[in-house]
């Protein structure tokens, strides 16, 4: 596998995603979190041994910020997503106005 397109097509099939856009979003999320877990040194080693097209994609993805884990822990503990919590907060604020 030498190109981003080949990578995304394979990911799309393996994860049963509907299109390359979904595969790209999934790949970016996983790579971002992976970079956070493995650290800068190992991330650079992976980039160094990757084919040019894949290396460019790897290097273009930023490390996931710490606050994403809080969201994941909240989802695990409460079963609510950030969107659900935000909708609930807005509904409560709106009802308090009236």
Secondary structure, DSSP 4 states (H G I P E B T S, - for coil): --SHHHHHHHHHHHTT-SSHHHHHHHHHHHHHHHHHHHHHHHHHHHHHHS-HHHHHHHHHSPPPPTHHHHHHHHHHHHS--HHHHHHHHHHHHHHHH-
